[in-house]
Amino acid sequence: MSLKCLHDVEMLYAFNYSDHEWARLKVENLNRRHLTMPCCGARSVLKTSKLGTQFFAHARTGECTTAPETAEHLLAKNIIAKAVQIAGWEVSTEFPGQSHDNGQWVADVMAIRDHRRVAIEVQWSKQDQEETKRRQERYTRSGVRGLWLMRHPNLLMEKETPTYRLRYKEESHSFSVLMPSSSFNASWVGNHNKDDLRFWQQEIDLSTFVIGALNGSLKFEPAIGQRMPVSVSTAPVQCWRCKKDTNIVIGIEFEAGKILIGHSSITADIYDFDEIYGCDDFLYTVFSPALLKQHGIGQIKRRFSRTVGGEYLSNGCVHCDALQGRFFDHDSWYEARVTYTVEAELSDRWACQLSNSYDQMSRWWFDET
């Protein structure tokens, strides 16, 4: 099964023919037998899959080792190839190549523009992460960027190997692409629970996704460098020193979803900022003394702790400024409420060091605007 064949030295693509043109080419080929398979040179015949996809096939079973494909796999390739053309890129299917170390490969769909080449792979069968990485590295050595659309949810959450889930909708014979959310973890997402909405932040029509991916809509760590609402949650406690009531900051939430549709919020706490150089501007914006005092919250600053034997960024009493130890914050979590919201930047100077929030930021997002 192939979406292309040869007429002398000219490559013909099945997806470029209307139904009427396909029927006419089929009759012409029956009479002239002039079309051949590019994989082995054998005579080609024209067929239509059970899902309505036009394709070329070997006239006879021979020695060619080209692997068969499912009708769904073929349909997905067909949609992708058409989308590549709509995006303004040159397209080739079943595209053969070779890396500098003589590793051979065949890309499902190759998108080409000037010196850029993007291989779009439809992985219909199950493939482990190590194999995906190996094949991606082979593309990299060939100067090709690889993009993976995978039926099974064995995805890699990394910039170097962009992988997304491909969902087939049987009732409409259509496909969509699912972008993993911060709740996604390939270790415990399998075929039994892959449709749980918690694991996916966006769902995009396959053609729309391919067009956008080739024209700059795919972004990694999109929230970094953006200004967004930042909400601060606090809880009431009694100061151990003066015995008066004060409020302490329990959590910080960067509401990325309000500026990046489909993105989830990014959570942190004040201790994430303790050792990060260059975050003073953020701390002053979000925890300005006047704003804290207005809400009955003590200053957020570095204080000496006998317990830890040093200073750390900490909550203080609004009345006597006594350090309110971080070791007891968990006792107040259930009482925490959003107290106020300001606008601030998720700066690239320190965001990458927020280890507790890394998984929430380090993922792909599709700009649907």
C-alpha positions as a printed NumPy array, in Angstrom:
array([[  0.   ,   0.   ,   0.   ],
       [  1.388,   3.359,  -1.023],
       [  0.126,   6.849,  -1.671],
       [  2.497,   7.246,  -4.604],
       [  3.629,   5.521,  -7.788],
       [  5.884,   6.201, -10.768],
       [  4.957,   7.125, -14.322],
       [  8.324,   6.906, -16.049],
       [ 10.325,   9.314, -13.834],
       [  7.309,  11.347, -12.671],
       [  5.96 ,  10.699,  -9.176],
       [  2.18 ,  10.542,  -8.901],
       [  0.357,  10.96 ,  -5.579],
       [ -3.063,   9.392,  -5.018],
       [ -4.294,  12.265,  -2.836],
       [ -3.935,  14.724,  -5.742],
       [ -6.687,  12.994,  -7.753],
       [-10.411,  13.617,  -7.524],
       [-12.74 ,  10.609,  -7.583],
       [-13.403,  11.156, -11.285],
       [ -9.698,  11.558, -12.129],
       [ -8.86 ,   8.459, -10.084],
       [-11.392,   6.359, -11.979],
       [-10.009,   7.579, -15.295],
       [ -6.385,   6.872, -14.252],
       [ -7.432,   3.388, -13.132],
       [ -8.866,   2.572, -16.567],
       [ -5.827,   4.041, -18.307],
       [ -3.484,   1.918, -16.182],
       [ -5.496,  -1.243, -16.895],
       [ -5.014,  -0.625, -20.603],
       [ -1.43 ,   0.612, -20.647],
       [  0.025,  -0.908, -17.457],
       [  2.363,   2.071, -17.312],
       [  2.43 ,   2.744, -13.558],
       [  5.041,   1.151, -11.276],
       [  5.759,   0.994,  -7.562],
       [  8.701,   3.208,  -6.496],
       [  9.787,   0.733,  -3.813],
       [ 10.647,  -2.1  ,  -6.204],
       [  9.65 ,  -1.201,  -9.769],
       [  6.819,  -3.757,  -9.883],
       [  3.647,  -2.978, -11.812],
       [  1.131,  -0.933,  -9.838],
       [ -2.65 ,  -1.11 ,  -9.595],
       [ -5.059,   1.501,  -8.229],
       [ -7.269,   0.686,  -5.254],
       [ -9.522,   2.35 ,  -2.679],
       [ -9.451,   1.287,   0.981],
       [-12.505,   0.436,   3.065],
       [-12.237,   3.961,   4.538],
       [-12.265,   5.587,   1.097],
       [ -8.538,   6.31 ,   0.779],
       [ -7.117,   6.056,  -2.738],
       [ -3.806,   4.178,  -2.916],
       [ -1.435,   2.249,  -5.154],
       [ -0.601,  -1.424,  -4.621],
       [  1.54 ,  -4.12 ,  -6.161],
       [ -0.218,  -5.859,  -9.04 ],
       [  1.218,  -9.141,  -7.783],
       [  2.708, -10.339,  -4.541],
       [  6.434, -10.56 ,  -5.144],
       [  9.728, -10.176,  -3.388],
       [  9.132,  -6.594,  -2.254],
       [  9.453,  -6.329,   1.538],
       [  7.364,  -3.171,   1.922],
       [  5.315,  -3.638,   5.098],
       [  1.504,  -3.599,   4.822],
       [ -0.462,  -0.846,   6.561],
       [ -3.888,  -0.683,   8.145],
       [ -6.621,   1.333,   6.454],
       [ -6.529,   3.748,   9.412],
       [ -2.776,   4.303,   9.084],
       [ -3.14 ,   4.956,   5.368],
       [ -6.009,   7.399,   5.92 ],
       [ -4.004,   9.339,   8.499],
       [ -1.062,   9.63 ,   6.092],
       [ -3.43 ,  10.83 ,   3.388],
       [ -4.866,  13.581,   5.613],
       [ -1.383,  14.646,   6.736],
       [ -0.053,  14.814,   3.161],
       [ -2.927,  17.048,   2.061],
       [ -2.418,  19.282,   5.109],
       [  1.288,  19.659,   4.288],
       [  0.333,  20.983,   0.861],
       [ -2.236,  23.374,   2.352],
       [  0.484,  24.675,   4.705],
       [  2.541,  25.621,   1.653],
       [  5.192,  22.926,   1.968],
       [  6.29 ,  20.377,  -0.611],
       [  5.197,  16.875,   0.318],
       [  6.444,  13.341,  -0.275],
       [  5.12 ,  10.127,   1.241],
       [  7.003,   6.917,   2.03 ],
       [ 10.113,   9.06 ,   1.749],
       [ 13.401,   7.084,   1.905],
       [ 16.539,   8.506,   3.467],
       [ 19.894,   7.668,   4.972],
       [ 21.754,   9.179,   7.921],
       [ 25.465,  10.021,   7.874],
       [ 26.249,   6.745,   9.643],
       [ 24.466,   4.783,   6.865],
       [ 21.292,   4.207,   8.882],
       [ 18.392,   3.849,   6.442],
       [ 14.874,   5.03 ,   7.15 ],
       [ 11.519,   5.664,   5.454],
       [  9.324,   8.537,   6.667],
       [  5.535,   8.229,   6.435],
       [  5.241,  11.847,   5.274],
       [  8.082,  14.269,   4.557],
       [  7.379,  18.007,   4.516],
       [  9.995,  20.079,   2.677],
       [ 10.47 ,  23.825,   2.438],
       [ 13.775,  25.281,   1.263],
       [ 16.459,  23.574,   3.389],
       [ 14.018,  22.402,   6.076],
       [ 12.717,  18.852,   6.27 ],
       [ 10.151,  17.566,   8.77 ],
       [  9.307,  13.854,   8.955],
       [  5.786,  13.22 ,  10.26 ],
       [  5.406,   9.67 ,  11.548],
       [  2.123,   7.886,  12.181],
       [  2.945,   5.185,  14.732],
       [ -0.109,   2.913,  14.641],
       [  1.48 ,  -0.095,  16.352],
       [  2.825,   0.075,  19.901],
       [  6.367,   1.393,  20.186],
       [  8.413,   1.785,  23.369],
       [ 10.093,   5.06 ,  24.273],
       [ 13.619,   3.824,  23.641],
       [ 12.742,   2.839,  20.077],
       [ 11.111,   6.225,  19.486],
       [ 14.239,   7.966,  20.756],
       [ 16.476,   5.773,  18.602],
       [ 14.496,   6.549,  15.462],
       [ 14.353,  10.254,  16.343],
       [ 18.137,  10.362,  16.771],
       [ 18.496,   8.762,  13.345],
       [ 16.396,  11.561,  11.852],
       [ 18.494,  14.135,  13.7  ],
       [ 21.704,  12.676,  12.269],
       [ 20.123,  13.055,   8.83 ],
       [ 19.301,  16.739,   9.356],
       [ 15.585,  15.993,   9.645],
       [ 13.182,  17.082,  12.381],
       [ 10.869,  14.277,  13.47 ],
       [  7.286,  14.67 ,  14.711],
       [  5.449,  11.629,  16.095],
       [  1.71 ,  10.959,  16.108],
       [  1.141,   7.833,  18.176],
       [ -1.972,   5.724,  18.541],
       [ -0.796,   4.304,  21.871],
       [ -0.105,   6.752,  24.742],
       [  3.563,   5.818,  25.218],
       [  4.63 ,   9.434,  24.751],
       [  7.832,  11.283,  25.604],
       [  7.459,  14.551,  27.496],
       [ 10.514,  16.267,  26.048],
       [ 11.484,  18.933,  23.548],
       [ 13.935,  16.769,  21.591],
       [ 11.341,  14.145,  20.65 ],
       [  7.917,  15.73 ,  20.118],
       [  5.287,  13.001,  20.525],
       [  1.521,  13.387,  20.633],
       [ -1.397,  10.994,  20.774],
       [ -3.35 ,  10.323,  17.577],
       [ -7.015,   9.52 ,  18.229],
       [ -9.151,   7.836,  15.567],
       [-12.888,   8.547,  15.61 ],
       [-14.505,   5.527,  13.999],
       [-17.964,   7.041,  13.659],
       [-16.68 ,   9.898,  11.462],
       [-13.506,   8.285,  10.059],
       [-11.525,  11.271,  11.293],
       [ -8.492,  11.904,  13.471],
       [ -7.543,  14.357,  16.186],
       [ -4.29 ,  15.042,  18.015],
       [ -4.214,  15.098,  21.825],
       [ -1.642,  17.216,  23.671],
       [ -0.524,  15.779,  27.041],
       [ -1.405,  17.76 ,  30.161],
       [  0.738,  18.179,  33.26 ],
       [ -1.127,  15.172,  34.733],
       [  0.134,  12.878,  31.983],
       [  2.725,  10.268,  32.867],
       [  3.489,   7.478,  30.395],
       [  4.298,   5.126,  33.274],
       [  0.679,   4.924,  34.37 ],
       [ -1.322,   5.939,  31.288],
       [ -2.198,   2.957,  29.12 ],
       [ -4.9  ,   1.831,  26.722],
       [ -7.247,   1.122,  29.644],
       [ -7.365,   4.759,  30.806],
       [ -5.997,   6.733,  27.844],
       [ -9.284,   8.603,  27.334],
       [ -9.302,  10.083,  30.837],
       [ -9.652,  13.841,  30.257],
       [ -7.174,  14.653,  33.046],
       [ -4.288,  13.525,  30.86 ],
       [ -4.949,  15.827,  27.893],
       [ -4.856,  19.597,  27.698],
       [ -5.927,  20.099,  24.063],
       [ -7.55 ,  18.187,  21.216],
       [ -6.935,  19.457,  17.678],
       [ -8.2  ,  18.232,  14.323],
       [ -5.353,  16.367,  12.565],
       [ -5.262,  18.575,   9.47 ],
       [ -5.37 ,  21.75 ,  11.583],
       [ -2.572,  20.375,  13.754],
       [ -0.255,  19.599,  10.83 ],
       [ -0.822,  22.976,   9.188],
       [ -0.183,  24.759,  12.487],
       [  2.839,  22.627,  13.385],
       [  4.55 ,  23.505,  10.098],
       [  3.704,  27.19 ,  10.412],
       [  4.82 ,  27.838,  13.995],
       [  1.809,  27.03 ,  16.206],
       [  3.619,  24.316,  18.194],
       [  5.467,  25.75 ,  21.173],
       [  7.502,  24.166,  23.951],
       [  7.398,  25.802,  27.41 ],
       [  4.977,  28.447,  26.045],
       [  4.237,  30.009,  29.43 ],
       [  7.85 ,  31.004,  30.115],
       [  8.395,  34.691,  29.413],
       [  4.656,  35.453,  29.459],
       [  2.839,  37.893,  31.703],
       [ -0.191,  36.333,  33.347],
       [ -2.419,  36.486,  36.41 ],
       [ -0.735,  35.113,  39.535],
       [ -3.003,  34.175,  42.426],
       [ -1.77 ,  33.916,  46.007],
       [ -3.404,  31.537,  48.475],
       [ -3.124,  32.091,  52.223],
       [ -4.264,  30.446,  55.424],
       [ -4.789,  31.829,  58.961],
       [ -2.467,  30.748,  61.782],
       [ -1.726,  31.873,  65.322],
       [  1.743,  33.312,  65.759],
       [  3.801,  31.193,  68.14 ],
       [  5.445,  34.299,  69.628],
       [  2.763,  37.015,  70.071],
       [ -0.23 ,  34.642,  69.954],
       [ -2.066,  36.923,  67.514],
       [ -3.748,  35.799,  64.312],
       [ -1.797,  36.278,  61.082],
       [ -2.027,  34.943,  57.533],
       [  0.714,  32.955,  55.796],
       [  1.249,  32.349,  52.085],
       [  0.567,  28.705,  51.273],
       [  0.648,  28.609,  47.473],
       [  1.298,  30.578,  44.294],
       [ -0.543,  29.795,  41.065],
       [  0.465,  31.092,  37.633],
       [ -2.845,  31.072,  35.749],
       [ -1.362,  30.284,  32.332],
       [ -4.672,  28.974,  30.997],
       [ -6.079,  32.515,  30.982],
       [ -3.631,  33.594,  28.286],
       [ -2.825,  30.229,  26.656],
       [ -6.087,  28.424,  25.956],
       [ -5.781,  24.799,  27.011],
       [ -2.748,  25.293,  29.267],
       [ -3.12 ,  24.31 ,  32.899],
       [ -2.036,  26.429,  35.848],
       [  1.517,  26.279,  37.208],
       [  1.782,  25.981,  40.984],
       [  4.656,  26.855,  43.294],
       [  5.317,  28.015,  46.837],
       [  7.592,  30.678,  48.311],
       [ 10.334,  28.17 ,  49.085],
       [ 10.81 ,  27.494,  45.373],
       [ 12.273,  31.   ,  45.07 ],
       [ 14.669,  30.859,  48.007],
       [ 17.888,  30.006,  46.182],
       [ 17.044,  31.46 ,  42.787],
       [ 19.13 ,  34.429,  41.757],
       [ 17.333,  37.265,  40.006],
       [ 13.785,  36.769,  41.284],
       [ 13.649,  39.864,  43.508],
       [ 11.511,  41.716,  40.967],
       [  8.945,  38.907,  41.028],
       [  8.889,  38.771,  44.832],
       [  8.416,  42.51 ,  45.095],
       [  5.575,  42.489,  42.541],
       [  3.657,  39.577,  44.032],
       [  4.548,  40.167,  47.691],
       [  4.849,  43.939,  47.985],
       [  4.767,  45.039,  51.675],
       [  1.68 ,  47.206,  51.122],
       [ -0.231,  44.377,  49.444],
       [  0.662,  41.888,  52.151],
       [ -0.279,  44.255,  54.95 ],
       [ -3.621,  44.963,  53.259],
       [ -4.48 ,  41.275,  53.527],
       [ -3.092,  40.662,  57.003],
       [ -0.025,  38.786,  55.764],
       [  3.44 ,  39.162,  57.217],
       [  6.395,  40.104,  55.029],
       [  7.917,  37.455,  52.762],
       [ 11.67 ,  37.722,  53.315],
       [ 14.73 ,  35.771,  54.405],
       [ 14.861,  35.094,  58.106],
       [ 17.229,  33.109,  60.296],
       [ 15.938,  29.774,  61.563],
       [ 17.561,  28.007,  64.502],
       [ 15.908,  24.79 ,  63.357],
       [ 17.666,  24.737,  59.971],
       [ 20.731,  26.658,  61.142],
       [ 20.468,  29.324,  58.459],
       [ 18.263,  31.75 ,  56.553],
       [ 15.508,  30.957,  54.092],
       [ 12.648,  32.785,  52.386],
       [  9.816,  32.572,  54.863],
       [  6.462,  33.719,  56.122],
       [  6.396,  36.135,  59.048],
       [  3.854,  37.388,  61.532],
       [  2.114,  40.573,  60.38 ],
       [  2.269,  41.853,  63.984],
       [  5.714,  40.9  ,  65.359],
       [  7.542,  39.641,  62.238],
       [  8.411,  36.301,  63.885],
       [  9.313,  33.554,  61.424],
       [  6.435,  31.142,  60.809],
       [  8.257,  27.865,  60.13 ],
       [  7.807,  26.083,  56.823],
       [  7.687,  22.704,  58.519],
       [  4.158,  23.429,  59.765],
       [  2.703,  24.796,  56.499],
       [  1.147,  21.431,  55.638],
       [ -1.083,  21.725,  58.714],
       [ -2.762,  24.761,  57.119],
       [ -3.211,  23.495,  53.541],
       [ -6.86 ,  22.533,  53.993],
       [ -7.689,  26.106,  55.08 ],
       [ -5.892,  27.803,  52.184],
       [ -7.946,  30.19 ,  50.028],
       [ -7.055,  32.497,  47.132],
       [ -6.597,  35.903,  48.786],
       [ -5.521,  38.159,  45.918],
       [ -4.334,  38.113,  42.297],
       [ -1.722,  40.256,  40.55 ],
       [ -0.109,  40.188,  37.11 ],
       [  3.518,  39.106,  36.793],
       [  5.93 ,  37.501,  34.346],
       [  6.934,  33.846,  34.469],
       [ 10.527,  34.826,  33.797],
       [ 12.929,  32.575,  31.92 ],
       [ 15.663,  33.75 ,  34.322],
       [ 14.374,  31.512,  37.088],
       [ 11.314,  29.568,  35.894],
       [ 13.42 ,  26.637,  34.696],
       [ 14.752,  26.234,  38.239],
       [ 11.35 ,  25.74 ,  39.834],
       [ 11.905,  22.005,  40.176],
       [  8.529,  21.335,  41.802],
       [  6.744,  22.929,  38.828],
       [  9.006,  21.682,  36.03 ],
       [  6.536,  19.131,  34.658],
       [  3.797,  21.755,  34.501],
       [  5.911,  24.044,  32.3  ],
       [  8.062,  21.697,  30.227],
       [  5.631,  20.434,  27.643],
       [  4.192,  21.214,  24.227],
       [  1.238,  23.499,  23.568],
       [ -0.625,  24.282,  20.342],
       [ -1.564,  27.881,  19.62 ],
       [ -5.163,  27.724,  18.454],
       [ -5.55 ,  31.477,  17.857]])
